[in-house]
Amino acid sequence: MAEVSDSPIAGIFSPELSDNQSDYDFYQFGIENLFGVTKGFKYNNSGAATLKLNRKAKTATITVKKNVKWSDGQPVVAKDVEYAYEILANKSSKSSRYTDSLQNIKGMAEYHAGTSKTISGITEPDGDNGKKVVLHFKQMKPGMKQSGNGYIWEYAEPYHYLKDVAFSDLAKSDKVRKNPLGFGPFKFAKVVSGQSVEFTRNKYYYKGTPKLSKVDIEVLASSKATTAIKSKKYDLLFGMPSAQYKNYKNAKGYTMISQKSLSYTYLGFNLGKYDTKTSENVTNKDSKMYNRSLRQAMLYALNLDEVAKKFYPGVRTRATTLIPPAFSQFHEDAKGYQLDLKKAKSLLDKAGYKKGKGGYRTDPKGKKLTIHFAVMQGDDTTDAMYQDFIQQWKKVGLRVKLTTGRAIEFNSFYDKVENNSSDIDVFAAAWSLGTEPSPMDLYSKAAPYNFSRFTSKENTSLLNKIDSEKSFNTAYRVKAFKEWQKYMLKEAPVAPLFYSIAVTPTSNRVKNYAVAPESKEYLQWQDVAVTSTSR
């Protein structure tokens, strides 16, 4: 298999500490989710553990099955489940996945703040070596019924193996990067840092012997992807560039397995910082991009329909809201930002951004305005697209330059974005969403992933409505989702650019591979097989 990327992967093989899709694409063979998931991303009892919600008691009971073992043969126990929450919440681990949602567990905030050595809301009725864990919540949330919610973490970590590693050292330790343990169908056999992983069968796998004897996955540069397909080098390719689709869509010996992606690309505006002391986002009203009219004007200046048609025919469409249409029930049928240069100019004029020398606008104080735009390294198509953006902004009088003068390597890009580097005013990025559509963990006041650092009382109120007790009523929740989408379109601290169709080129010798939600049940790697020895 190949992971198409122009950068090495971060190589953090821990769901609590990794925050990118590439790491997941690698570790998914050995690090399995605790819970079984059906079509539509609903929990079932087919996984390593079962889950039972009790709305009246405000609890969730996780019970690990008796025969589930780590790849070193040790049993998966209650402490392993609890330990994953400790990694998430301990400040020293610096996990980006510690969010508002997790603070709904009693005692989680106190543990995070360091005022408690344990999480009071996580109990083990049968002790650390038992199989049962009970989560005690402040409130029950409607999203808890759905896989991918932010309230119930879906992984465990081997406490017996990692307990001697300090939380601050976990992300860089060999036990996470080179020799991780999992209870999935395969075990890590050989890791080449940033480049490749070889997996072999996990003889302790609770569902029996996997059909494949081993799995090899490696990083493949996007410039070599189409050629690799034509030469039938790989059985599966993850992360294929949308721009190359026309070059490989009819490749012999492959089936193009596609689905509406639970993702979108977006334009984000740098509006503040993340305060690590309070674990909250702080909006700076003096930031260059704080003026809402400036943000809206930049969006009206873009010709996204034409970009999608020209550069990504058949695999991308202009995005209209921050909830993708794959979540059809909750997606707001909005127009979004369509090309309107006249409106963009009018917004800038009224907001005091006056035309100066050379046709470029000054800021409302009459000072030279230069907007720095950060983008990730990609291919020739993405480079051309971002240059188109800059030319469109020039048409309305905005001087926009690339941060550092060029596209930025993936890991360096996110390091700068997460730290709200002063040389970034606007950035283009992407989200791969979970299977529960609540935006709480991406856009709330306490969400580390809220990279724009936009906060407001209204945004907090609308997010809370989506995840409130009242939203166990589906009609109420649908209405709350749509109210939030309209609000974010108006404020535009983050604006969606494109929705996509995710395409996975799959060799015709591969059997039993499917992608949810089309598959009857969530993908089971132990069932994937090949029908011949050659492609």
N, C-alpha and C positions, 0 to 999 in steps of 0.2 A: 504494500500500500504506500501511497504518497500523500504528504501534506504539502500542498502547493503554497509556498511562502518565499518571499525574497529576503527574509531574515531568519536567523536561527530561532528555534523555539526557546522560551524562557526556561523550560525544563524543570518546573516546580510541580512535582507529581503528588500534589495534595490539594483536594478540592477546596479546603478551607483557606489555602494560601495562594493558590493560583487564581488569576482573574482574566484569562484569555482562552479563546476557543481552541487555539493550537495545542495548548497543553492537554485540554480535554480530549481532543482527537487522538492524542497519543495514549493517555493513561486509561481510556475507556475499556481497554481489553483486560486490564488487570484490576482496576479499581471500580467496583460495581456499586450501584445504588442499593440502599437497604431495602427499598420497596418495589414490588411489582407494579407495573402501570399498564393499563389497557388502552385501547383506541379511545381518543378523546382525553388522554392523560389523566384518567381517574385511577386511584389506588386500587389494587387488588391484593390477594394473599399469595401471589406466586413468587415473591422475592425472598430475600434472606431474612426479612422480618415482617411482622404484621403490624398494622396501625389501627387503633380504635379510639375514636373521638367521643368525648362525653361533654355535651354542651352544658348540662346542668352543673356538673362538678368542675367545669372549665379545665379539663385535662385531656391529654393525648397519651395513650399507653402504647409503647413500642415493645414488642416481644421478639427477640432474636430466636430463630429456629435452632434446635439442638445440634444439628449436624453442620452448622456453618463454621468454617475454620479459616484462619489466615493462611497465606501461602507457605508459612513455616510450620504449619500443623497445629498451632495454638488455637483454641476456640475463641470465637468472637463473643465477648461478654458485655454486660451492662456498662462497665467502666469505659469500654471502647467507644460506646455511643456518647456517654457523657463527656469524654475527653475531647471529642470533636467540637462540642460546644465550648469547652474551655479554650481550645485553640482559637476559635472564632472570636471569643470575647476578651481574651487576655490582651491587654494593651501592648505588651512586649512583642506579641506575634505580628502586630501591625497588619492584621487581616483587613482587606477592603470589603469583606463580606459581613462585617459586623454592622448591622443597620437598625433602624427604628423597629423593624418587624421582630427581630430577635429580642429586643428589650421588652417585648410583651410577655416573655417568660419571667416569672417572679424571681427576683434576686439577680437577674442578669446584669442590670445596670450597676448594681453595687459591686459585683465581681469585676466588671470592666473598670470601675473607678478605683478598685484596689481596696475598698473598705470591707470586703468580705473575701475570705480565702476559698469559699465554695459558692456554687450557684444554688440558692435555697430552693428554687423552683424545679430542680431536677432531682428526683429521688429514685432509689433503687430498692424496691421492696425486698428483694432476695439477696442484697449485698452486691459488692463490686463484681463478683464472679458469677452472679446470677444472670438471667436472660431478659429481665424485665426492667424497663425504664419508664417513669411517669413524668411527663412535662406538665407543670402547673402554670396556667396562663392568667394574666390579669383580665383579658377579654378573649372570647372565642371569635374567630374571624371566618368569614365565608370562604376565603381562599384556601383554608385548611383542608377542604374537601378535594382539592386539586393538586396534583403533582407539580413541583416547581414553585410552591409557595415559599415565602420568606420566613415563615414562623416555625416550621418543622424542618430541621436540617436532615438531609437524606443520605448522609454518609456517616461512617464510623472511622476511627483511627486506632491503630494497634498500640494501646497504652503500654503494654509490656515491652514493646520494642522502642518506643520513643520517649518514655518517661524520664530517661536520664539526659535528654537533650533540652536545654533551656528554650523557653518559648521564643526568645529573641534570636535563637540560632536555628530554629526549625527550617525556615525557608532556604537556608544555605547549606544545610547538613547533607551528608552523603546518604543518610537514611531516608531522605525525601527525594533527593536528586539522582542518586546512583543505584540504591538498593531498596526501593520502597516495597512495602508489603501490601497486598490486597487480598480480597476474598472472591475475586472475579474468576472467570474460567481460565485465564492465563496468568502467568507470573513473569515479572521482569527478569530477563536472563542476561541481557547485555545492553548497557546504555552508553551511547556516544554523545556526550554533552552537547545539547543544542541541535543535534543532527539526526539521530536515529535511535530506535529501540527495537530489540529483538525480544519477543515473548515466546515462552514455551508453555506447555500444558501445566495447569495447577492441579496436581494429583489429589489435592484435598477439596476440590470444588464440590460444593454441596449438591449440584444438579447432575453430577456425573462427568464422564470424560468428554471434553469438547471434540467436535468432529475434526477440526483442524489440528495438526500436530504443532504448528507454530505460526506466528504472525510477525512479519517484519514491516516496519513503517519508517519512512525517512522523509526528510525535507527535500522538496524539489523546487528549484527556481521556476517562477512563472514563465520565463522565456523558453523553458524546455518542456513545458507541460504538454502542449499539443503534439510535439514530436514524440514524446514518450507514449502518448496514447496510440499514435499511428504505428509505433513499433511494438505495441502490446507489451510494454515493460511492466505495467502494474495491473493488479486486479481491481483495485479501487483507488480513486483519487479524491481526496477531500479538499475543499476550498478552491476549486477551479475558478479562474478569473472569468467573470461574466463577459468581459469584452472579447474573449477568445471563443465564445460559444459557437459562432458561425463556422469556425475552423475545425471543430471537433464533433459537432452534433451528429454527423452521419458516419462517424468512424466505424469501420468494420470490426466485428468481434466484440462490440460493446453495446450495452443498453444504457440509455441516459435516464437514470431514475431521478425524478424531480418532484418537488413539492413547493407549495407556498411557504416561503421562508418565515420563521418566527424572528425576523431581524429587520433592521432598516439602517441605512446610512443617514447621518444627520450633520447639521451645521450647529456648532455650539459657540456661545459667546462667553468670554472670560469676564465674569462679573464680581469676582471676590476671591476668597480663599477658604480652605478647610482648617478650622482651629483644632489641632490635635489635643489641646488641653480640655476643651469642652466637648470634643467629638461632634462638632456641629459646623455646618456651612455658614459662612458670614458673607453677606452681600455688601459690596463696597459701592455706595451711591456716587462716588467720585470716579469710578472706573470709566475708561474711555467708551465702553460699549453699553453703559447703563441706560442711555436714552433709547426708549422703546421705538421711537420713530426711525432712528438710525438702523436698528435691527430689522424692522419691517421693510424699510427701503432696500436693504441689501437682499432681502428675500424676493421682493417684487422685481428686482433687477435680473434675476436668474431665469433662464429659459430651459427649465428642467425637462419639459416635455420633448423638446427638440434634442437635448442631450441624450435622453433615454433612447429616442428613436435612432439617432445617429451612431451612438457608441455602444449601446447595449440592446440591440433589437431582439425582442422575444424573451428577454430575461430580466428586464427592469422597467418599472413604471414610476412616474412621479409620485412621491409620497404625499399624503394629505394630512395625516395626524400621527401622533406618537403611539397609537395602538394599531398595529398592522391588520390588514383585512383577513389574515389567517385566523384572527379572533373575531369571526364574523358577527357574533352576538354583541360584542362590546365596541366594535369599530364604528366611529361616527362618520356618516356619509357627508364629508365636508369638501369644499372646493380646494382648500389649502391655499398656498401662495402660487399663483400663476403669473406669467410674465406680464408686467404692466409698468413700463418705463416712465410713463407720464405720472402715475401714482407715486412711484418711487421718488421722482424729482420733487413732486409736490410735498411729500412728507418731509424731505430734507429741507426744502425751502421754509416751510412753516416752523420747523424745529430750530432754525437759525444756522444751518450749515450752508454758508454762502459761497458762491463761486469766487475763486481767487485767480491768481496768475496761472496760466497754462490750462485753465478750465477745471482745475481741481478745487474741491471745497475746503474751507477752513472749518474748525469746530465753532460752536456757538460763542466762544470767547475771542474769535478772530485769529486763533493760532493755527499753524500748519497741521493738517490732519493726515497721518499715515497709519493705515490699519495693517497689522501684521497677521498673516494667515498661515497657520500651521497645517501641513498635510503629511500623510505617511508615504513612504516609498511604495511605488506600485509599478505599473507597466507604462508603456507609451500612451495607452488610452487614458489612464487616470491623469497622467501629466497633461495631456491635451485638454481634458475636462476641466482641470483646475485653472489652466491658462484661459479657458473660455470664461470661467467665473470671473477672473480678474479683469478681462476685457469688458464683460457686462457691467461690472461695477464702475469701470472707467467711463462708461456711457452715461452714468448718472453723476459723474464728477467725484467719485471716490478713488483715492490713491491707495491701492492695496498691493502689498509686497509679501512674498513668501518669507516666513520666519526662517532664519539662517540662509536665506537665498535659494534654498532647494528643498526637495522632499526629504523627510526625516526618517531614519531607520525606525522600524516598528517599536522596539523596546524603548529606545530613546524618546520617541514621540510620546508614548504614554507616560513616561517618567516626567516629561515636561508638562504635559496636560494635567496630570494628577497633582503636581506641585504648583499649578497655576503660574508657570514661568512668566516673567514680566515681558518677555518678547513674543507673547501670544495674546492676540486680541480676539481672534476667531480661529476655530479649528474644525476640520472635517474628520469625522470618526464614524464608528458603527457599533450597534448593539446586537448581540445575539440574546434573545429573551428566553426566560424560563417558560414553562408550559402553563403557569398561572399568570394571567396578564396584569396583575396589579402593578402600577408604576411606583409604588411606595419606595422600594429599595433603590430606585434610580434617581428619583427627583425630590425626596423628602429633605427636611432640614438636617437630619442626622445621617443621610446617606453619603458615604465616601465617594460613591460613583456619580454623585451629582456634580459633575465636573464644571458646569457653568457657575455653580455656587449661588444659584438663584433661590431665594427664599421669600415668602410672603405669608401673611396670615391667611389669605384666601386660598393659596396653594395648599397650605397645611390642612385647612378645613375641608377642601375638596378631596384630598387624598384620604383623609380620615373617614369621609363618607363612603368611599369605595370599599374600605376595609372594616366598616362598622358592623355592629350587631344587626342593624336594620338591613344590611346588605345580604343577610341570609335569604331575604326576599329578592329573587333574581331580577324582577322588574325594577325594584329600587336601585339595585347595583348597576344595572344597565344604564339607567338615567344618570347615576353619579359618574360613571365612566365618561359619558358623553359630555357632561358639564365640564369635567376636567379637561378633556381634549379641546373644547372650545376656548377655555380660559388660556391654555398653553399656546394655542394658535395666536391668540390676541397678544399675549405678553412676549412670545417668541424668544425666550432665553436660550432655547434649543429648538431647532426646527427640522423636521424630517426632510430628507432629500429624495431618497429612492426606496421603494419596496423591490424585492427581488424574488425570482424563482431559483431555489437552490437545486443545482444539478450535480449528481454524483455519477461520473462515468464508471460503469461496472462491467467487468469482463463477463462474457457470456458463459464462462465456466463456473462462475460463482452461483451457489445455490442457497436459498433461504435468507437472502439479504433483502431487507425492505426498510423503508423509513416511515416513522410515525408522522402524522396520524393515519396514513393510508393502510399501514399494517394492522392486522387483527389485534396483535399485542405488541408492545414496545419491543424494539430490536433485542434479540437474544444472541449474543456473540457465540455462545456454545453450540448453537444450531447451524451457524454459517459453515458451509462446506464448499469444496471444489469438485467438479465432476471429471477432471482430467489432470494430468501432470504438467501440461503445457498450455499456454494461452494461444 
